[in-house]
Amino acid sequence: MELLVFAGSARSSALMALQQARAGDFNASAAQMAESKRAVTQAHQIQTRLIGLDEGSGKLAINLITVHAQDHLMNAMVIQDLADDMIELYRRQAQAEARG
């Protein structure tokens, strides 16, 4: 469950960072992205422990929650990558508009 919680938090923080960048608040956006990355790190640590416990031999039972958590983590990581690029585009747009 912790994996699911951290992955969901990472996703939410990355999406909030995008909203803040769209609004022009790049400091708040950076803080949200940092929080998103911390949450992914925590989720990834849990995932690594689970992989270590399983040792690739099926020692851990795979259930719908585990699959769902893995899906959330993957999506959070993809959203982070895209958010980083989109935030940079928002930043460039704001700079161009400020130059006139």
Backbone torsions as a table, in degrees:
resi	resn	phi	psi	omega
1	MET	NA	-35.5	179.3
2	GLU	-61.0	-39.1	178.1
3	LEU	-58.6	-44.6	179.5
4	LEU	-64.1	-43.0	-179.0
5	VAL	-64.4	-48.2	-179.1
6	PHE	-65.8	-40.2	178.9
7	ALA	-64.5	-43.0	177.8
8	GLY	-63.9	-39.4	177.3
9	SER	-64.3	-41.5	178.8
10	ALA	-61.7	-44.1	179.3
11	ARG	-61.7	-48.6	-178.7
12	SER	-61.4	-42.4	-179.5
13	SER	-65.5	-39.7	178.5
14	ALA	-65.3	-41.0	178.2
15	LEU	-67.4	-35.9	176.0
16	MET	-66.0	-38.7	177.6
17	ALA	-59.8	-40.0	177.2
18	LEU	-62.8	-44.3	179.3
19	GLN	-61.6	-41.7	-179.2
20	GLN	-67.8	-38.7	177.5
21	ALA	-65.1	-41.2	178.3
22	ARG	-59.4	-34.4	178.9
23	ALA	-82.0	-5.1	178.1
24	GLY	90.9	6.0	-179.9
25	ASP	-95.9	83.0	-173.6
26	PHE	-76.0	-24.8	175.2
27	ASN	-68.4	-45.8	178.3
28	ALA	-65.7	-37.2	178.4
29	SER	-61.9	-44.2	179.3
30	ALA	-63.2	-39.7	179.3
31	ALA	-64.9	-40.4	178.4
32	GLN	-67.2	-38.1	177.5
33	MET	-66.8	-37.7	177.4
34	ALA	-62.9	-41.1	177.7
35	GLU	-64.8	-40.9	178.1
36	SER	-60.2	-43.1	-178.4
37	LYS	-69.2	-34.8	174.8
38	ARG	-63.4	-42.6	-179.7
39	ALA	-65.5	-39.9	177.5
40	VAL	-64.9	-39.3	177.7
41	THR	-59.9	-44.3	178.8
42	GLN	-64.0	-43.3	178.8
43	ALA	-63.5	-41.3	-179.1
44	HIS	-65.6	-36.0	176.4
45	GLN	-62.8	-41.3	177.3
46	ILE	-64.7	-45.0	179.3
47	GLN	-59.2	-42.7	-180.0
48	THR	-63.4	-41.0	176.6
49	ARG	-61.8	-42.8	179.2
50	LEU	-63.2	-42.2	178.3
51	ILE	-63.0	-41.6	178.2
52	GLY	-63.2	-39.3	178.5
53	LEU	-66.7	-36.1	-177.7
54	ASP	-77.7	-32.6	-179.2
55	GLU	54.7	26.4	177.9
56	GLY	67.4	15.7	-175.4
57	SER	-117.5	11.8	177.2
58	GLY	77.0	24.7	179.8
59	LYS	-69.6	-28.8	179.7
60	LEU	-98.2	137.3	176.5
61	ALA	-71.1	134.1	176.6
62	ILE	-96.2	125.3	178.8
63	ASN	-128.8	176.9	-176.3
64	LEU	-62.2	-36.5	179.1
65	ILE	-63.6	-42.4	179.3
66	THR	-62.7	-45.8	179.3
67	VAL	-63.6	-43.0	179.3
68	HIS	-62.0	-42.9	179.1
69	ALA	-63.5	-43.2	178.0
70	GLN	-61.8	-40.4	178.5
71	ASP	-62.9	-43.7	178.1
72	HIS	-61.8	-42.5	-179.6
73	LEU	-63.7	-46.8	179.1
74	MET	-59.3	-45.6	179.4
75	ASN	-63.3	-40.7	179.0
76	ALA	-61.2	-41.2	-179.4
77	MET	-67.7	-39.5	177.4
78	VAL	-66.5	-43.9	179.1
79	ILE	-61.1	-39.7	177.3
80	GLN	-59.5	-47.3	-179.6
81	ASP	-59.1	-46.7	179.3
82	LEU	-67.7	-39.1	179.7
83	ALA	-62.7	-42.4	177.6
84	ASP	-55.6	-46.3	-179.8
85	ASP	-67.4	-42.3	-178.7
86	MET	-68.1	-37.7	177.7
87	ILE	-62.3	-40.8	177.1
88	GLU	-62.3	-39.7	177.0
89	LEU	-64.5	-42.7	176.0
90	TYR	-60.1	-40.8	-179.7
91	ARG	-63.3	-46.0	179.3
92	ARG	-63.4	-39.6	178.7
93	GLN	-63.4	-44.3	179.5
94	ALA	-63.3	-39.3	178.9
95	GLN	-66.3	-40.5	179.1
96	ALA	-65.3	-41.0	178.6
97	GLU	-66.6	-34.4	179.5
98	ALA	-69.3	-30.4	178.7
99	ARG	-75.7	-19.2	176.0
100	GLY	97.8	NA	NA
